[in-house]
Amino acid sequence: MRLFAALPLDEAGIRELVRYRRELERMGVRGNFTRPENLHITLAFLGEQPEWETAAEALDTVEIVPGVLRLDRLDSFGKGGILGLCPSEDAPVRSLAAAAEKALRAAGFDLEKRRFRAHVTLCRELQAPKGCVLPPPPAVEVPVEEIVLYLSHRPKGRLTYTPLWRKKTSGQETDISSFFSE
Ligand code: 2AM
């Protein structure tokens, strides 16, 4: 199973990004837009794993300092024409990602040594009409209050991120919200 740990967006943030996507599409921008329910900020990518429980146990040791992350700037990166929405001030998410990485490595996970870049992937394979200037993105506030362990899979060929486990700020409540079975 392919796993990653992430911060989910709340409903208000998702709504803003759906509105922004429509705005881009009206301008003729095309691409592989992230489905609204898949929008997230990756904290750690674990890749293929035989099970998820060991990762959940490791992530359960991470202290979440509650806060709000403000996404306010567009960035494009990678070879695949990725359009991302990023925070100018990424300190809260950077320290959370570092703590998640540390806990996972201590539990024996061999994570990739990639530079952490806090972002929400809005679109892949972006194609904009010539001369088109993208409109300023909405300022989206992401609550930093939980870590979710997601399964990345493709039921019926559709890329889907299913939450397997989540840790809330209090550190008390951990629940298996939707265990996936294919
Ligand atoms: P991306 O959005 O920039 O593609 C699930 O694939 C999530 O894990 C995505 O948010 C993806 O980032 C992130 N991720 C990080 N490293 C990855 C890797 N090596 N392969 C696939 N996804 C990766």
Boltz pocket constraint, residues with backbone or C-beta under 6 A from the ligand:
constraints:
  - pocket:
      binder: B
      contacts: [[A, 4], [A, 40], [A, 41], [A, 42], [A, 44], [A, 45], [A, 112], [A, 120], [A, 121], [A, 152]]
      max_distance: 6.0
